[in-house]
Amino acid sequence: MKTFEYEILSFPMDRKTALIEMQATLNDKGAGGWDVVSISSSEFANIGHTAFLKREMTNDQPSKVTS
């Protein structure tokens, strides 16, 4: 059975370079096997975006649980 791990990233949009930085971060994550599942815009004062990522775990990858 396939198993996945997930990561949630927040990107504040408070600078002109914010979208470029967001793209660079997501490209780096993609190179590491992460896949963007969804991106949500902040509904509170329109201050940024939240990206939800997942990647398939292999048997030799330890589960990384963060709180």
C-alpha positions in Angstrom: 0.0 0.0 0.0 1.3 3.5 -0.8 1.9 5.8 2.1 2.5 9.5 1.9 3.9 12.3 4.0 2.6 15.9 3.9 4.0 19.3 4.4 2.3 22.7 4.7 4.1 25.9 3.7 3.1 29.5 4.2 4.1 32.3 1.9 3.5 35.9 3.0 2.9 38.2 0.1 4.5 41.3 1.6 7.2 42.0 -0.9 7.5 42.4 -4.7 9.8 39.4 -4.8 7.4 37.1 -2.8 6.0 35.2 -5.9 9.5 34.6 -7.2 10.6 33.3 -3.8 7.5 31.1 -3.6 8.3 29.6 -7.0 11.9 28.9 -6.1 10.8 27.2 -2.9 8.2 25.0 -4.7 10.8 24.1 -7.4 13.3 23.1 -4.6 10.6 20.9 -3.0 9.6 19.4 -6.3 13.3 18.4 -6.9 13.0 16.5 -3.6 10.0 14.6 -4.7 7.2 16.8 -3.2 4.1 17.4 -5.2 1.8 20.5 -4.7 -1.7 19.2 -3.9 -3.4 22.6 -3.4 -2.7 26.3 -2.8 -5.0 28.4 -0.8 -5.1 32.2 -0.6 -5.4 33.8 2.7 -8.9 35.1 3.3 -7.8 37.3 6.2 -6.5 40.6 4.9 -5.2 38.9 1.7 -1.8 38.5 3.2 -0.4 35.4 1.5 -0.8 31.8 0.4 -0.6 28.4 1.9 0.7 25.4 -0.1 -0.1 21.8 0.7 2.4 19.2 -0.5 2.7 15.5 -0.4 5.2 12.9 -1.5 5.2 9.1 -1.5 7.2 7.5 1.2 9.5 4.5 0.5 10.3 1.8 3.0 13.7 3.3 3.6 12.4 6.8 4.5 11.7 7.4 8.2 8.4 9.2 8.9 9.0 12.9 9.7 6.4 14.1 12.1 6.5 17.8 13.2 4.2 19.7 15.4 
